Amino acid sequence: MFTVVAYDISDDRRRLRTANVLLDYGFRVQKSVFEARLTDAQLEALLSRLRGTVDLDEDAVRLYRLCAACVALIMTLGAAGVTTMDDVIIL
């Protein structure tokens, strides 16, 4: 399912670790916003890894899961478009 992850983390080290985890699952579309297409199992794995990087008392991470109909309604301004499966490269 299409998932948007946004975070607000003030500590540089935790923010970098969080971004590196998210890069394993999706694409950075803003400095603190990622888009990914995740199965339920991948989502659970991501959440488990994020719990190990963020401070639950200080940091904020939000995950928005969007259905296909909602993804079709996403609007963007500027050069960036919505992440598609065509953006995925398997090596």
N, C-alpha and C positions, 0 to 999 in steps of 0.2 A: 504494500500500500504506500502511496506517496506520503512522505513524512517531512515536515519542516521542523527543524530544530533551531532554537534561538537561545542564546545564553547571555548572562550578565555576570561576569566574574572579574573581580577587581585585582586579585592576586595574579601576577604575570606568569608564575610557574604553573599554577593550576589551570589558568586560561590556555596556556600552550599545550599542556597535557590533554585537556578537553578537546581542543581543536585537532590534535593528532589522532585521538580516538575517533572523532567524527569523520576525519579524512579516510579512515578505513571503511566507512559505510556510505559516504555520499560526497557531494560536491559543495564547496564553499561558494555561496552566492553573494554574501556580504561579509564583513569582517567577523560578525558573530552570528551568522545565519547559514545553515546548511540545508540542502534538499537531498533526500534519499528515497529510494524505493526499497522498502523493507518487508520481508515476510514477518510473520509473528515471531518466529524463532530468532531472526536477526534483530528484531526490536528488543526482545528479552536479553539477548547477548549485549546489545548496545547499552541498555539500561544498567546491566550488571557492571559493565566497564565504567560507565559514567559515575556510578555510585562510588567507585574507587578513586575517582579523580576530583570530584567536587566536594566542597565543604557544605554539607546540608544546612548548616546554620547561617552561612554567609552568602552563598552563591545561589543563582537562580537559573534553572534550565527548563525550557518549555518545549514540549513536543506536540505538534499538531498533525494528526493523521487525517488525510483528505481522501474522500472517495473519488472515483473517476469523474463523476459529474461535477464535483467541486473543483477538481484539477482543471477541467475544461473551462472553468470560469475565472481562472487566475489571470490577472492583468498585470502587465509590466510596463514601465516607462524606461526609455533609454536603451542601451545596447544589449543588455542581458535579457535572455529569454528564460522560460521555464525549463528545468532540467528534464531531458527525455532519455529514454533507454538508448537512443543513438549516441548519447554522450558517454556511454560505458564502453571501456576498452578492456577486453579480457586477454591477458598474455599467457 
